[in-house]
């Protein structure tokens, strides 16, 4: 598990450094490594979670989040155009607990896969 934490932390640092190098012009998840679909573990902080939720969905209820989210086994999907298309409750849980979490992030997922 320690190795997975290091990998997830390294990936978080990559996205945040790319964002900073671009004067924070775009949210962190716009700095993808490739235009192909890929997945990797990323340590998601509450600030990063907030950027993901911005304009994506209506707010979930606290009971929805508490009942259904296991942050020890969490994944999200980000579409080709940078929209969160799967994992709203995971992101809401990170914000609710105000703690970072290691999440499997699927990037460049075609939106039609989750329609």
C-alpha positions, 0 to 999 in steps of 0.5 A: 500500500505504501508504494501505491500511496507514493505513486498516487502522490507523484501523479498528484504532483504532476497534475498540480505542477502542470497546472501551476506552470500554466498559471492555473488557467485550467483545472488540474484534470485538463493536463492529461498525459495523452489524448488516449484513454488511460487510468492511474491512481491520483491522490485527490485533495479537497481543492482538486475535488472542488475543481472537478465538481464545478458545474458538473452535477447537482449537489448530492445529499449527505445521506447519499454520500455516507451510504454509498462511498468507500474511499478505500476503493474509489474511482472516477471517470473524466470525459474527453472534454474534461467533465466528471462523468462518473464518481460524483459521490466519491468527490462529494465524500472527499469534500465532506470529510475534508481529506485527501483520498487515493482514487483511480482516475480514468481520463479521456473516457468517451461520454457515451460509455456512461450515458 
